[in-house]
Amino acid sequence: MYTVHEVAKLAHTTVKTLHHYHRIGLLIPEQTTEAGYRLYGLKDLERLQQILFYKELDLPLKEIKQLLDCEIDRENTLIQQKKLLEQRIERFKGLIKTINSSIQSAKEGVDADMENMFKGFETEEEWKKALKNQDEHLQQAYGFDLSYQKVDVESMNDSAVEAQSFNEDMICYLREGYPANDPEVFERVQEHLSFLEKMGHPSTAQDFLNQTEFFIVDDFHRNMLEQWQLGYAYFLNKVAANYLRNESDAK
C-alpha cells in the first residue's frame, strides 16, 4: 500500500490533486485508516495512470470518470492510448518544424510564407505513413487494400483541414448541448457535404448517414471518434439521421 505522499511523488502530481480526485469520486483510495490517512493499492495506481493520460488529452474530469467507471480492457486501452500519443508526437514534430521555419524568418527579417504556416504533410510517403493503421484495419477487417492507391498530397491536406474543422465544430455543438436537429448544425453539415462534393467524394445525405453508421459498427473508427469526445460517434449518427429526414421532408 502507498500513502498519498508516496503516490504523489510516484505520479509526479500533488497531494492536493489526489485529495480533489478523492472528493469527486474519481480516485478513491483502497483504504482509509481510522486516523483519516489514505492508502492506495496497485489498482488505484493503474487508475491514476489512466486519469493522468486522459488529462493530457484535455478531457474534463467528469468525462474521465465516465470513461473509467465503465469496464475496460486495460491492455487494449493502453495500446489505443499509445497510438494516440504517437499521433500527438508526429503532430508536435510538424508544429516544431513550422515554428523553426517561423523563427528563421523572424531572424532574417522577412515575412513567413503563409502557405507553409498551415501546411499538412509534404509527401505522399508521409500521408501513407499517417494512414497506415487505418489502411491495415480496413484490409484485415473488410478486405479493402488501399495501400496501392496514389495519394494526392494537396487534396489530402485540404481534406484534412476541412475534416478537422468539421469535427471540431460538431464536437463543440455536442458539448454545448445543441440538439441533433438544430438548424445551425444542419447548416454546418451542408457546408461539409458541399466540400466533399467539390472534392469528388460521395456527399448526399444518405451517404453521410451510411458513413456515420459505419463509424458506429466499426471498432477502429468508433474508438477514434469516442476518444476525441465521449458520445461523439452516436451524436454524429443522430445528426445524420435527422439531416436526411429533414432533406426528405423538404422535397
N, C-alpha and C positions, 0 to 999 in steps of 0.2 A: 504494500500500500504506500501511497505517496501523499505527503502533506500538500496543502495549497501552495506553499512557498516553493517546494520541490517541483511541482508541476509547472508553476510559472517560469521557473528557471529552465526546465527542460524544453518548454514550448516557446521560449523567448516572448512571453507575454507578461501581463501584470496580475498581481493578486486581485486588484480592483476589478479587472476584466473578468476573472474567474468568479468572483463574488456576484457580478452582474449576471453572468450566464446562469448561475445557480438561482438567482432571484426570479428570472424569467422562464425557468424550466428548460433551458437549452442544454445545460450540462449539470446534472445532479450527481454529486459525489456518491460513491458506493456506500460510504458510511459517514455518519456524523456522530462524534463522540458526545458523551453527556456534557462535556465542557464546551461543546459547540465547535470543535475542530473538524474540519472537512478532510476526509481521507479518500483518495482516488485510486481505483483499480485499473487494470490493463484495458478493460472495455471503455472506461472513461477517457483514457489517453487516446484510444483509437477514435472515439467520437470527437474529441478535441481536435485531432488531426483533420478530420472531415470539416469541422466548423471553420478552422483557420484557412483551409483550402478554399472553401466557398466564399469566405470573406475576401480572399484575393481576387475572386471573380466579381466582387462588388455586389453580391447578393445580400438583401436585407436579412437581419437576424430572424425575423418572423418566417421568411421563406426557407431559410436554412433549417429551422426547427421542423417545418412541414416535411421537408425532404428527408431528414434524418429520422423522423418518427415513423416513417414507412419502413417495412422490411426491405433491406437491400442486400445485394450480392457484393460483399466487400471487395473481393478480388476484381470483379468486373468493373465496379465503381472506380477502383484505383487505376485500372487500365484506361478507362474513359477520361479520368482526371489527368493522367499522364499525357494523353493525346491533346487535351485542351491546353495544358501548359506548353507543350511543344509548339502548338499553333501560335500561342502568345509569343513565344520566343522568336519564331520566324517573323511575326508581325513587328516585334520590337526591333529586330535586326533591320527590317525595312525602314522603320522610323529613324533609327540611328543613322542609316545611310543618307536619308533625306536631310536630317539635321546637320550632318557633316558637310553636305553639299551647301546648305544654307550658311553655315559658319564660314566656309571657304569664300562664298560670295560676299559675305559681310567683310571679311578681311581684305578682299580685293576691291571693295567699294563699289560693287556692281549689284544690280537688282537680280534676285533669284529668278531662275526660269520657272514661270508659273506652271508650265506643263509638268515639270519634274517634281513640283511640290505635292502633287496629288497623283503621282504615277503609281500604277499597280505593279505587277510583275513585268519584267523586261523581256523575257524569252519564253518560247514555247516549253522549254525544259522546266522552267520554274513553275509554270502552270501545271504541267503534268505531274510534277512532284507534289504540288499542293493538292491535286485531285486524286492522288494515288490511292489513299484509303477508301475514298468513295467508289472509285472505279473497281477496286478489288472486291468491295462488298457487292456491287451490282453484278459482277461476273460470277461470284460464288453463289449468291442468293437467287439470281434470275437468269444467269447465262448471257448477260449483256457484256460484250467485250468492247469497251470504248477506247482502249489504250492505243489502238492503231490510228485513231482519227486525228487529223491535223487540227491544231489549236490556233485560232485567230487571236493573237495576243491583244490587239487593240479592242476587238469586240468583247473579249472576255473581261478586260479591265473595265470597260464601260458597263457591262452587265453586272460585274461585282459591285461597282459603286451604287447602281440602282438597287440591287438586291439588299445591300447593307442599309441603304436609306429606307427602303420599303419595310424591312424587318424592324428597324429602329422605330419607325412611325407606328407600326402595328402593335409592337410591344408597349409603346407609350400609351396607345389607346386602351390596351388591356389593363395596364397599371392604373390608369386614371378612371377606370370603370365605365368606359364607353360601351353601350350595348352593341351586339354584333350586327344590328341592322341600322346603325346610325348613319345618316346621310353623309357626314364628313368621312366616316370610314369607307363608305361606298365610293366616294369621290377619289380617295387615295388608291383604292383597288383599281378603279377605272384608269387612273394615270399609269399604274404599274402595268396593266394589261395592254395599254396603248404602246408603252415602251417595248414590251415583248413582241407585239405585232410588228413594230418597226424593225426589230432585230430578227424577224423571221421565225419566231417561236410560236407554238400553239397558245392562243390568247383569248379564247372565248370564255364565257362564264362557266360553261361545263368543263372546259379544260382546267380551269382554276380549281373547281370543286374536285375533279379527279385527282389533281396533284395533291391537294390537302388531305384527301382520303388515303392516298398512298403514304403520305408522311405519317399518318397515324398507325397504319398497319405495319410499316417497315421500321424495325427497331433502330437501325442506324440513324435514319433521318428524324424519327420521333425523339430519340435521346438527344440529338443535336439541338433541336428546337427547344426541348424542355430544359436543357442546360442553359440556354440563353435566358429563358423566362418560364417559370413553372406555370403550366397550363396553356402555354402559347400554341402548341400544336392543335389543341382542341378548340381554342378561340379562333384560330385561323380557319379551321374547317367549318365552324359555325358561321363565320363571316361569309365564307364562300357559298354555303348553302343558302343563306339569306340573300346574298347578292344575285345568285341565279334565280331565285324566286322573284326578286324584285324586277329583274330583267324580263322574265316571262310575263309578269303582270303588266308591264309597260307596253307589251306588244299587242 
